[in-house]
């Protein structure tokens, strides 16, 4: 069971790590005024974030049926990475919205 759980945790970490990278790239593109590229990166990151969330949700369902995983620092880390990806997505979306409202001369 533990090796299976470790694999599940690493799947979450991998998916949300990709999402976080995409969101960070989106912020960088936003700052350059490349709004279409930034939105595409946010969209790509969201696909990865959802993958991680779906894996995590399966764990929650198992837990609610009494077949939950044992506590581990690896699971805690995976959940932390999932939450930070969600926060980073919101931040990227908000920065994109703000930068779109600025005049072009102020961006460059």
Secondary structure, DSSP 4 states (H G I P E B T S, - for coil): -HHHHHHHHHHHHHHHHHHHHHHHHHHHHHHTT-HHHHHHHHHHHHHHHHHHHHHHHHHHHHHHTT-PPPP-HHHHHHHHHHHHHHHHHHHHHHHHHHHHHS-HHHH-
